Amino acid sequence: MKRVQRIGALMEILSGSPNKVFSLSEFCSLFGAAKSSVSEDLAQAREITRLTGLGKIETISGVTGGVRYVPFISEERAAQCQEKLCRKLREKNRVLGGGFLYTSDIMFHPAIVKEMAQVFARKFSDCGADYIVTIETKGIPLALKTAELLNLPSVVVRREAKISEGATMSINYLSGSSERMQKMSISKRAALSGSRALIIDDFMRGGGSVRGISDILSEFDTEVIGIGVAIANISPEKKKVSDYCPIVYLGHVDEETKEIEVFPNNQIFQKSAL
Amino acid sequence: MKRVQRIGALMEILSGSPNKVFSLSEFCSLFGAAKSSVSEDLAQAREITRLTGLGKIETISGVTGGVRYVPFISEERAAQCQEKLCRKLREKNRVLGGGFLYTSDIMFHPAIVKEMAQVFARKFSDCGADYIVTIETKGIPLALKTAELLNLPSVVVRREAKISEGATMSINYLSGSSERMQKMSISKRAALSGSRALIIDDFMRGGGSVRGISDILSEFDTEVIGIGVAIANISPEKKKVSDYCPIVYLGHVDEETKEIEVFPNNQIFQKSAL
């Protein structure tokens, strides 16, 4: 393979498997090239990612070392993603009874989900999570895409214990807004013991669900090291969890005029005060 | 930008948005290069995809024309994916009571889901679907990843009508195996009228769920043009749908010895007889 071909192939292979570590020797045997040549190719590939701004090629030293492609979204592109999400959420025909909004088309749209996941992948890139956890149903695409970008496995908490989950741990919890009792369960085979979890969900009002996930994970000695939600309602101000990161905030929804107040979280990439 | 940089950037951008059509002029303005240069770069990029075998760069002519990256999995890699899935499914600790298998770790693992989605993206690349449809919960990641690769929106049928779905259409149906009555519902806002749907799900036994999806879609004049399932049980032989494509077949599950019979669908890329 010619040099330009090797570099193009590197870009395709690395960016196609975000955060997966490839050893130099894998590329040497794939390209039939010497280590010194592949090293030079990688330097060029690194320069290309600087120009496109879509990712970063990082070198990991040591025996298990190699290179990996870390997806990157600039603050400018993240702000555009937030603005687009706000615009979509303000569409008047989203207003349902009880102040609810129809968001399934957004949460199940691969391209929109991908952009939101890129924001979370940047936010939580160094959080050290072993797993991504979500609760069914609408947060699953966002959680899975974030997991793909961070190269992590994921666990989905179910509303009801299913026969196909085997033995499960269940809790009853109070949903934050309605104070209604709800149930959630997690398979014992999900094997989370002693690990660190990043919770990703589509929507947070009172924080009851996320608090429930956190409680159920603590039964497995799993620590929650981050919480990302696509949309957080500004009320109630006091949530059942303290440290969470929304992409956008949802304010007042007027059922008469169909006006929907939505605004971006401008502090999204700032370190938490906690 | 230098030529090698433009080609590397093309690989990163095109492969990062599968099946999205980019116009030549987008790249001209991005790179500050003439159309003739970008055309030559694209010819090189096309040659690179031939060497890696991971995708194809196709040219679409006409006013709305441009280029797009179509992900590609070779028959050899598809067979490896099937074999890997078989190996994982044969793990003895998957056997639950009633002959059920624990598969959540597989269906929620981004890397495994991605490979299965690549198989479906090849199988259904020219099927002309407008949407991908699945039913909650375990098929969602596979359906969404297939939708991402085919650049299609997706719709998730719910087990119960939720307030956040707005007005819904519901049906009761008989699950294929247990003949138990179940319910499914779809939001009227999912706006499927008069379109063509590809159904993707994680598991099929009797085909009752998929038949239910098909029935509920027909209420919206939506035609089902393909059915892909990760795992199909070989029994009952007579399913409630006739034309479906599994990645692997599940045979006998022995609850005593924990032996699980799984084998690949060797005809996966063959045209259906129907």
Interface residues (C-beta under 8 A of the other chain):
Chain A: M1 R3 V4 Q5 I7 G8 A9 L10 M11 E12 I13 S15 G16 S17 Q44 A45 E47 I48 T49 L51 T52 L54 G55 N93 L96 G97 G98 F100 L101 Y102 T103 S104 D105 F108 H109 P110 A111 V113 K114 E136 T137 K138 I140 P141 L144 K145 A147 E148 N151 L152 P153 S154 V155 V156 R158 I163 S164 E165 G166 S187 R189 A190 A191
Chain B: M1 R3 V4 Q5 I7 G8 A9 L10 M11 E12 I13 S15 G16 Q44 A45 E47 I48 T49 L51 T52 L54 G55 N93 L96 G97 G98 F100 L101 Y102 T103 S104 D105 F108 H109 P110 A111 V113 K114 E136 T137 K138 I140 P141 L144 K145 A147 E148 N151 L152 P153 S154 V155 V156 R158 I163 S164 E165 G166 S187 R189 A190 A191
